[in-house]
Amino acid sequence: MKSKNWARKPIWFVAIFTLVLAGVAPASALDGGQEDPGNPRVVSLGGCTGFLYAPRIVLTAGHCLSYQGVEGEIRALKPGFRTTWRLTDSNSARVIKRFYHPNYAYRVPGVSVDLNDFGVLVLEKPLSDVTTASLVSEQEALSLSNSNAELMFTGYGHQSYEERVDSKKNPRAVLPKTTAFSLLTPAEASQRIRQHLRWSRGVPYPTNLFSVAQPQNGPQTCDGDSGSGYYLRDGDDFKYFGVTNWPLGIKNCYGNDSSVPNGWMGSASGTPDGSDATVGIFPAYLGLDIIRAAEKYVAAASRQKTLATFKSSVTGLTTLQKTQVKAILDANPDAEKFICTGIRYYSQPMSVNIMVRKRAKAACDYARQLNPSLSTWYQNKPTQARSYAGKVLLTVKAQG
């Protein structure tokens, strides 16, 4: 494999998408960044941003997966699109599975921030045709930190406290913005955090984070950037470092918020002495277990599919159902066995068995027509779930 010349400067794009919320003037996102509508990895999650690690997997912050323990519906907007409240199946994908870091803790008393704030979302369908991104290892992360390397950052965040407040009642129509931030060495980060602890009267800060410097007169992150990823980029190749975490001394987002302690998240001057803000990064290598769990979930899900509903007593396949059979075969080129299960409600008469079995046979016959080397098996089974009655479940299996 050839070595990658991982870019340490932002790469700007000129492609413009036209998904604009009618009647709403575009606003800025990351203050001071460059609009980046062509970025294939950044997705809006409503109040958060995510990094599209794979076509159906989004890496983000743990606190973006729920609100105070309540898991509402989340949709991921297609990469690089302008934000809109009109989310549809054509411009977004629904989240169907959430993986929290096993040690995630929301707003720990005495700490005031989330610990191990990392999560993974699985989408119901591919959001784009990107390949799976690479992940920065622990050794690479330490090397990059010790050399003050620049990481790229893309987010859908606000640019001011006023915009942050206004967004609670008015829709925002913004494109993602990209900029670059320099990593701090462990010694530099430790010194800055100790200074912030003095300003914030000793409020503790997580110890397993890397950090970047964000100048008070330059680009800074804000609400809406939660979940955004720091990464390296070489053309179409992305290497994910980690997710943005809690800020210390941010000016643009919290400057007029009297509820935030001076010197903690931010103040009118950002920090009492005007020094750079410090923003944490939770490294991806500490979340490998849930990333791998999400990959396994997607792999397993791609091997099963329920065909669209049959009408009345019809046993032949519609064009849509044939498309679905082909799609599951295309998604599993290593498939060797194809199982078609006709499903009837458990209390229905045995005559329904014959109907659903014929439907299952039609599905397997069509799969065999598409791939003559397949070993097929059709059957029928009862269910107590009314929503599955009369349908056909497809299952593919590969050797091993």
C-alpha positions, 0 to 999 in steps of 0.5 A: 500500500502506498504511503499517504500524504495526509493533508494538514491544510484544509481542502476547499470545495466549489461544488454547491448544493441547492437544498435550501429551506425556503424563505430562510437566509443562509447563516454561518456555521463554524465561525471563521471556517470555510463552507465545505458543501462537497465534504463527503464525510460530514453529516448534520444530525439536527442539533449535532454533527457526525462523521460518516465513517462508512455508508451506514455508520456515523461517529459522533458524541455520546450525548448526541444519541439521546437527551437526558436519557430519552432517545428521540428519532434521529435522521442523518442529512446527506453529506454536505447538504444545507441544513433543513427541517424538512427531512425526507427519505430522499435527503436523509436516513433514519437511525436504527441502532445506537451504540454508547461507549460502555463507560459513557456518563452524562454530566457527572456531578462535580465534573459538569461534563460528560465522560467518555462522550462517544457514540456510534449510529447505524443508519437504515440505509447507506447515506452515500457510497463512501468507503470505510474511513481509516482510524488513527491508532494510539501510537499515531495519535501520540505522535501527531500530538507531540508534533503539534500536527494540524487536524481538519475539522468540519461542523454545522455549529453556530457562530455566536451566542445570539445565533445559538439562542435564535436557533431554538425557535427559528430554522437554520439553513447552513452548509458545513464549515471546515477549518484546521486546528493544531494539536497541543502536546500532552504537556501543553494541554496539561498546563492549559487545563490546570490554568482553566481549573484555577479560573473555574474554581477547580471544576475537574476535566476528563483526563483521557482526551487530546486537545487542540488550541482555538484562538480567540480571534479565529475559528471556534466551535460551538453548539451544533458542532457537538459530535464533529470529527477531527481528521486527516485527509489525503484526497478522498482518503480520510483518517479519523482522529476522534470526536470533539469534546468539551471546550475550555474558554470558548468566546464566540458561543458562550460569551454572553451566557451568564449561566456559564462560569467564567473561564470554564466553557467561555466568557465575554473574552473567552478566557480571563487573560485572552489566551487561546481556548482549549478543546478536547478530543475523545480519540477513536481508538478508545471507542474501537469496541463499539465501532466494531460492534456497529460494523458487525450489526450492519454486516448481519443486517445486510444478510436479511431482508423482508420483502415488501407486502404482497397484495391479497392472495398474490403469490408472484413477485412485483417489480419492487420485490424483485428489486429487493431480491437483487439488492440483497444479492448485490450486497452479499457477493459471497452468498452461497445459501439463500433461504426464503421464509413465508410467514403466516400469523399463528392463528390463520388457517393452514391454507395460508401456509400454502400461499406464503410457501408459494411466495417464498418459492417465488422469491427463491426461484428468482434469486436462483435465476439471478445467481444459478450457483446459489443453494436455495431453500424455501419454507414457511413459519408461523409468527405472533407478530401481525406486522409480518403476517403474509410476508417473506423473509430473505436470509443469505448465508456465506461459507464460514 
